Amino acid sequence: MLDYSYKDLYLPCGTSREAARQVLTEHAEYGSWELDRLRLYPDGSRRIRLRRKIIRVVRTM
């Protein structure tokens, strides 16, 4: 069974699309996060939920 850890981000309404893309790209490349959910509000702000797998070590002996 897969377990995930989650991270919530908030980008205010003045954030450009390019800046939002850059933030998400950095989290994906350097933190191994993937996009789980993105919600764009009418005022232009964004709530983003990122997730990544939790790797559990299984004892073999």
N, CA, C and O atoms as a Tinker XYZ file with bonds, in Angstrom:
   244  protein
     1  N      0.835000   -1.174000    0.000000    73     2
     2  CA     0.000000    0.000000    0.000000    64     1     3
     3  C      0.883000    1.242000    0.000000    63     2     4     5
     4  O      1.878000    1.302000    0.723000    81     3
     5  N      0.520000    2.224000   -0.806000    73     3     6
     6  CA     1.297000    3.446000   -0.913000    64     5     7
     7  C      0.846000    4.464000    0.121000    63     6     8     9
     8  O     -0.347000    4.661000    0.350000    81     7
     9  N      1.816000    5.097000    0.730000    73     7    10
    10  CA     1.540000    6.200000    1.639000    64     9    11
    11  C      2.124000    7.462000    1.024000    63    10    12    13
    12  O      3.172000    7.426000    0.381000    81    11
    13  N      1.436000    8.569000    1.228000    73    11    14
    14  CA     1.877000    9.840000    0.687000    64    13    15
    15  C      2.009000   10.865000    1.798000    63    14    16    17
    16  O      1.285000   10.819000    2.792000    81    15
    17  N      2.935000   11.783000    1.621000    73    15    18
    18  CA     2.979000   12.966000    2.466000    64    17    19
    19  C      2.480000   14.129000    1.608000    63    18    20    21
    20  O      2.690000   14.147000    0.396000    81    19
    21  N      1.829000   15.080000    2.233000    73    19    22
    22  CA     1.204000   16.187000    1.518000    64    21    23
    23  C      1.775000   17.517000    1.973000    63    22    24    25
    24  O      2.186000   17.678000    3.122000    81    23
    25  N      1.793000   18.459000    1.053000    73    23    26
    26  CA     2.259000   19.817000    1.344000    64    25    27
    27  C      1.292000   20.776000    0.669000    63    26    28    29
    28  O      1.026000   20.664000   -0.527000    81    27
    29  N      0.770000   21.718000    1.439000    73    27    30
    30  CA    -0.163000   22.705000    0.902000    64    29    31
    31  C      0.556000   24.027000    0.679000    63    30    32    33
    32  O      1.309000   24.494000    1.534000    81    31
    33  N      0.311000   24.623000   -0.487000    73    31    34
    34  CA     0.873000   25.914000   -0.839000    64    33    35
    35  C     -0.256000   26.893000   -1.125000    63    34    36    37
    36  O     -1.339000   26.502000   -1.559000    81    35
    37  N      0.009000   28.163000   -0.877000    73    35    38
    38  CA    -0.941000   29.219000   -1.207000    64    37    39
    39  C     -0.194000   30.274000   -2.001000    63    38    40    41
    40  O      0.834000   30.780000   -1.551000    81    39
    41  N     -0.699000   30.608000   -3.172000    73    39    42
    42  CA    -0.126000   31.677000   -3.978000    64    41    43
    43  C     -1.150000   32.809000   -4.059000    63    42    44    45
    44  O     -2.280000   32.579000   -4.487000    81    43
    45  N     -0.780000   34.020000   -3.658000    73    43    46
    46  CA    -1.733000   35.125000   -3.632000    64    45    47
    47  C     -2.157000   35.563000   -5.030000    63    46    48    49
    48  O     -1.600000   35.114000   -6.032000    81    47
    49  N     -3.142000   36.440000   -5.078000    73    47    50
    50  CA    -3.768000   36.817000   -6.345000    64    49    51
    51  C     -2.830000   37.556000   -7.295000    63    50    52    53
    52  O     -3.088000   37.553000   -8.499000    81    51
    53  N     -1.767000   38.181000   -6.828000    73    51    54
    54  CA    -0.857000   38.910000   -7.705000    64    53    55
    55  C      0.179000   38.047000   -8.378000    63    54    56    57
    56  O      0.986000   38.558000   -9.155000    81    55
    57  N      0.188000   36.754000   -8.110000    73    55    58
    58  CA     1.198000   35.856000   -8.662000    64    57    59
    59  C      0.893000   35.554000  -10.126000    63    58    60    61
    60  O     -0.222000   35.160000  -10.471000    81    59
    61  N      1.891000   35.741000  -10.977000    73    59    62
    62  CA     1.698000   35.471000  -12.404000    64    61    63
    63  C      1.704000   33.965000  -12.669000    63    62    64    65
    64  O      2.134000   33.172000  -11.831000    81    63
    65  N      1.230000   33.602000  -13.822000    73    63    66
    66  CA     1.215000   32.190000  -14.206000    64    65    67
    67  C      2.634000   31.639000  -14.320000    63    66    68    69
    68  O      2.893000   30.497000  -13.940000    81    67
    69  N      3.540000   32.442000  -14.838000    73    67    70
    70  CA     4.935000   32.028000  -14.977000    64    69    71
    71  C      5.591000   31.811000  -13.613000    63    70    72    73
    72  O      6.345000   30.854000  -13.438000    81    71
    73  N      5.316000   32.683000  -12.654000    73    71    74
    74  CA     5.879000   32.525000  -11.311000    64    73    75
    75  C      5.311000   31.276000  -10.635000    63    74    76    77
    76  O      6.040000   30.558000   -9.951000    81    75
    77  N      4.025000   31.015000  -10.819000    73    75    78
    78  CA     3.411000   29.810000  -10.250000    64    77    79
    79  C      4.028000   28.558000  -10.867000    63    78    80    81
    80  O      4.288000   27.582000  -10.162000    81    79
    81  N      4.261000   28.581000  -12.163000    73    79    82
    82  CA     4.890000   27.449000  -12.837000    64    81    83
    83  C      6.295000   27.213000  -12.297000    63    82    84    85
    84  O      6.701000   26.069000  -12.090000    81    83
    85  N      7.035000   28.291000  -12.071000    73    83    86
    86  CA     8.393000   28.171000  -11.570000    64    85    87
    87  C      8.421000   27.570000  -10.157000    63    86    88    89
    88  O      9.273000   26.736000   -9.854000    81    87
    89  N      7.501000   27.989000   -9.309000    73    87    90
    90  CA     7.423000   27.449000   -7.943000    64    89    91
    91  C      7.128000   25.952000   -7.979000    63    90    92    93
    92  O      7.771000   25.173000   -7.276000    81    91
    93  N      6.161000   25.553000   -8.794000    73    91    94
    94  CA     5.802000   24.137000   -8.888000    64    93    95
    95  C      6.933000   23.306000   -9.496000    63    94    96    97
    96  O      7.164000   22.171000   -9.078000    81    95
    97  N      7.632000   23.863000  -10.476000    73    95    98
    98  CA     8.749000   23.156000  -11.095000    64    97    99
    99  C      9.876000   22.921000  -10.098000    63    98   100   101
   100  O     10.462000   21.839000  -10.071000    81    99
   101  N     10.184000   23.922000   -9.281000    73    99   102
   102  CA    11.239000   23.771000   -8.287000    64   101   103
   103  C     10.887000   22.706000   -7.250000    63   102   104   105
   104  O     11.742000   21.910000   -6.860000    81   103
   105  N      9.634000   22.689000   -6.804000    73   103   106
   106  CA     9.219000   21.664000   -5.845000    64   105   107
   107  C      9.292000   20.268000   -6.466000    63   106   108   109
   108  O      9.663000   19.303000   -5.798000    81   107
   109  N      8.935000   20.170000   -7.747000    73   107   110
   110  CA     8.956000   18.867000   -8.415000    64   109   111
   111  C     10.388000   18.375000   -8.632000    63   110   112   113
   112  O     10.677000   17.201000   -8.401000    81   111
   113  N     11.285000   19.259000   -9.071000    73   111   114
   114  CA    12.645000   18.840000   -9.383000    64   113   115
   115  C     13.474000   18.563000   -8.143000    63   114   116   117
   116  O     14.194000   17.566000   -8.094000    81   115
   117  N     13.387000   19.415000   -7.154000    73   115   118
   118  CA    14.288000   19.307000   -6.008000    64   117   119
   119  C     13.684000   18.585000   -4.813000    63   118   120   121
   120  O     14.424000   18.104000   -3.954000    81   119
   121  N     12.372000   18.498000   -4.736000    73   119   122
   122  CA    11.755000   17.848000   -3.594000    64   121   123
   123  C     10.981000   16.597000   -3.941000    63   122   124   125
   124  O     10.409000   15.957000   -3.059000    81   123
   125  N     10.954000   16.237000   -5.212000    73   123   126
   126  CA    10.228000   15.055000   -5.696000    64   125   127
   127  C      8.733000   15.132000   -5.407000    63   126   128   129
   128  O      8.096000   14.105000   -5.171000    81   127
   129  N      8.168000   16.333000   -5.424000    73   127   130
   130  CA     6.734000   16.507000   -5.207000    64   129   131
   131  C      6.012000   16.413000   -6.547000    63   130   132   133
   132  O      6.572000   16.762000   -7.586000    81   131
   133  N      4.778000   15.943000   -6.519000    73   131   134
   134  CA     3.931000   15.932000   -7.710000    64   133   135
   135  C      2.617000   16.623000   -7.370000    63   134   136   137
   136  O      2.197000   16.660000   -6.213000    81   135
   137  N      1.987000   17.161000   -8.383000    73   135   138
   138  CA     0.750000   17.909000   -8.196000    64   137   139
   139  C     -0.398000   16.954000   -7.883000    63   138   140   141
   140  O     -0.654000   16.012000   -8.633000    81   139
   141  N     -1.080000   17.201000   -6.783000    73   139   142
   142  CA    -2.243000   16.408000   -6.406000    64   141   143
   143  C     -3.523000   17.169000   -6.736000    63   142   144   145
   144  O     -4.455000   16.608000   -7.311000    81   143
   145  N     -3.563000   18.438000   -6.372000    73   143   146
   146  CA    -4.772000   19.238000   -6.587000    64   145   147
   147  C     -4.392000   20.707000   -6.689000    63   146   148   149
   148  O     -3.539000   21.184000   -5.941000    81   147
   149  N     -5.023000   21.424000   -7.614000    73   147   150
   150  CA    -4.837000   22.854000   -7.743000    64   149   151
   151  C     -6.213000   23.497000   -7.844000    63   150   152   153
   152  O     -7.052000   23.074000   -8.639000    81   151
   153  N     -6.430000   24.512000   -7.040000    73   151   154
   154  CA    -7.706000   25.214000   -7.076000    64   153   155
   155  C     -7.437000   26.684000   -7.340000    63   154   156   157
   156  O     -6.718000   27.336000   -6.583000    81   155
   157  N     -8.011000   27.200000   -8.406000    73   155   158
   158  CA    -7.878000   28.603000   -8.784000    64   157   159
   159  C     -9.154000   29.326000   -8.389000    63   158   160   161
   160  O    -10.243000   28.971000   -8.840000    81   159
   161  N     -9.017000   30.334000   -7.549000    73   159   162
   162  CA   -10.175000   31.080000   -7.059000    64   161   163
   163  C    -10.488000   32.254000   -7.984000    63   162   164   165
   164  O     -9.616000   32.687000   -8.737000    81   163
   165  N    -11.717000   32.778000   -7.942000    73   163   166
   166  CA   -12.114000   33.884000   -8.827000    64   165   167
   167  C    -11.250000   35.141000   -8.685000    63   166   168   169
   168  O    -11.109000   35.894000   -9.648000    81   167
   169  N    -10.673000   35.381000   -7.512000    73   167   170
   170  CA    -9.835000   36.571000   -7.345000    64   169   171
   171  C     -8.417000   36.369000   -7.890000    63   170   172   173
   172  O     -7.622000   37.309000   -7.890000    81   171
   173  N     -8.088000   35.153000   -8.357000    73   171   174
   174  CA    -6.786000   34.872000   -8.951000    64   173   175
   175  C     -5.817000   34.153000   -8.028000    63   174   176   177
   176  O     -4.732000   33.769000   -8.463000    81   175
   177  N     -6.178000   33.961000   -6.769000    73   175   178
   178  CA    -5.299000   33.235000   -5.859000    64   177   179
   179  C     -5.403000   31.733000   -6.126000    63   178   180   181
   180  O     -6.379000   31.253000   -6.702000    81   179
   181  N     -4.382000   31.012000   -5.696000    73   179   182
   182  CA    -4.332000   29.568000   -5.943000    64   181   183
   183  C     -4.032000   28.829000   -4.650000    63   182   184   185
   184  O     -3.202000   29.267000   -3.854000    81   183
   185  N     -4.703000   27.719000   -4.446000    73   183   186
   186  CA    -4.379000   26.773000   -3.374000    64   185   187
   187  C     -3.921000   25.502000   -4.065000    63   186   188   189
   188  O     -4.610000   24.955000   -4.926000    81   187
   189  N     -2.737000   25.044000   -3.667000    73   187   190
   190  CA    -2.103000   23.915000   -4.338000    64   189   191
   191  C     -1.777000   22.853000   -3.302000    63   190   192   193
   192  O     -1.260000   23.165000   -2.229000    81   191
   193  N     -2.077000   21.603000   -3.619000    73   191   194
   194  CA    -1.693000   20.484000   -2.766000    64   193   195
   195  C     -0.744000   19.606000   -3.565000    63   194   196   197
   196  O     -1.067000   19.123000   -4.650000    81   195
   197  N      0.448000   19.414000   -2.986000    73   195   198
   198  CA     1.459000   18.549000   -3.581000    64   197   199
   199  C      1.554000   17.274000   -2.769000    63   198   200   201
   200  O      1.225000   17.259000   -1.583000    81   199
   201  N      2.002000   16.209000   -3.401000    73   199   202
   202  CA     2.176000   14.949000   -2.679000    64   201   203
   203  C      3.450000   14.272000   -3.155000    63   202   204   205
   204  O      3.932000   14.514000   -4.262000    81   203
   205  N      3.986000   13.414000   -2.287000    73   203   206
   206  CA     5.100000   12.551000   -2.672000    64   205   207
   207  C      5.003000   11.255000   -1.888000    63   206   208   209
   208  O      4.462000   11.204000   -0.783000    81   207
   209  N      5.544000   10.212000   -2.499000    73   207   210
   210  CA     5.464000    8.890000   -1.889000    64   209   211
   211  C      6.385000    8.799000   -0.688000    63   210   212   213
   212  O      7.494000    9.332000   -0.687000    81   211
   213  N      5.899000    8.111000    0.332000    73   211   214
   214  CA     6.722000    7.778000    1.484000    64   213   215
   215  C      7.242000    6.368000    1.236000    63   214   216   217
   216  O      6.468000    5.422000    1.093000    81   215
   217  N      8.546000    6.245000    1.190000    73   215   218
   218  CA     9.153000    4.937000    0.938000    64   217   219
   219  C      9.468000    4.288000    2.277000    63   218   220   221
   220  O     10.295000    4.785000    3.041000    81   219
   221  N      8.812000    3.192000    2.549000    73   219   222
   222  CA     9.025000    2.451000    3.781000    64   221   223
   223  C     10.041000    1.337000    3.521000    63   222   224   225
   224  O      9.921000    0.588000    2.552000    81   223
   225  N     11.012000    1.240000    4.375000    73   223   226
   226  CA    12.024000    0.195000    4.258000    64   225   227
   227  C     11.482000   -1.071000    4.904000    63   226   228   229
   228  O     11.027000   -1.059000    6.048000    81   227
   229  N     11.538000   -2.144000    4.162000    73   227   230
   230  CA    11.063000   -3.444000    4.652000    64   229   231
   231  C     12.263000   -4.267000    5.054000    63   230   232   233
   232  O     13.216000   -4.412000    4.289000    81   231
   233  N     12.215000   -4.796000    6.241000    73   231   234
   234  CA    13.296000   -5.614000    6.733000    64   233   235
   235  C     13.292000   -6.968000    6.013000    63   234   236   237
   236  O     12.244000   -7.600000    5.879000    81   235
   237  N     14.454000   -7.403000    5.557000    73   235   238
   238  CA    14.530000   -8.646000    4.789000    64   237   239
   239  C     15.044000   -9.827000    5.592000    63   238   240   241
   240  O     14.968000  -10.961000    5.120000    81   239
   241  N     15.554000   -9.603000    6.766000    73   239   242
   242  CA    16.075000  -10.713000    7.568000    64   241   243
   243  C     15.204000  -10.986000    8.752000    63   242   244
   244  O     15.494000  -11.889000    9.537000    81   243
